[in-house]
């Protein structure tokens, strides 16, 4: 097989696929990128949990496929710049060349590489790409950071009654976001959160018509496609918490505040909180919310912001400032509403979007 393509285009595609190619692997063959020509030029890679395929526009001759060490090829492509390169593969050897440069690389037999499913044309449920990206943004911060917490390190996808819901939790906070999906289907799957991060990264941050993300569930996998890029996520075999029971069904009090003012107040109080109990004190009054932190032998900080509405009796709650700031950073709402029962119970937070955040207060010992 043979193809010609701009070096920077091939380099960008390889960089994308390399996100799922392990730098170290128990099976060294997984450190390769699969390059194939079969009517279209395509790069593919996998770490057995997540796989990715990227289709490219290039002038191709013949058919075939070869495995090339991804890191080595990436290093070579750094010198291509804007020039057009030619890639030839035959008999397990590949030649990469452009004006005044030529490299010969030993490849491996593609028959030994894991089979990566392709996304069937015209299939799957569809959701607006911009909506998909925003939904992921509003829940991704709540995914557990520790890989040892296997089920919580994933993100639950629920498709039901024409809606798509993302759910993430690390055991201390919960984020839920829902959007409209096109097509018929009902399924629930727990998938690695990083596959959704890769899809979201592929969606432009600006533009009016960003297209759709297609989703197709399989027995052990979930397939995604956006434009020329397709993803395969192995389902996580774990038990996700019964998250619906975590969301308070009723709240005694509610209070509305400006998210930008709240963010500034928490950041200021958090300067001292980071040196002490890692908590900020929120004192809800009838007209004013006081955010404060006090650390022995260090100092204290107090910031006041107006309450914009709601129904609240004087109440004091402690929160981890990082958790509050993570939510506020992901939110685009003009008003944030706290739904509170008491200082020890789970607090629901909303911002006018089709989603909800649940946060456990900190109980300080005296």
Secondary structure, 3 states (H helix, E strand, C coil): CEEEEEHHHHHHHHHHHHHHCCCCCCCHHHHEEEEEECCCEEEEEECCCEEEEEEECCEEECCEEEEEEHHHHHHHHCCCCCCEEEEEEECCEEEEEECCEEEEEECECHHHCCCCCCCCCCCCEEEEHHHHHHHHHHHHCCCCCCCCCCCCCEEEEEEECCEEEEEEECCCEEEEEEEECECCCCEEEEEEHHHHHHHHHHCCCCCCCCCEEEEEECCCEEEEEECCEEEEEEECCCCCCCHHHCCCCCCCEEEEECHHHHHHHHHHHHHHHCCCCCCEEEEECCCEEEEEEEECCCEEEEEEEECCEEECCCEEEEECHHHHHHHHHHCCCCCEEEEECCCCCCEEEECCCCEEEEECCCCCCC
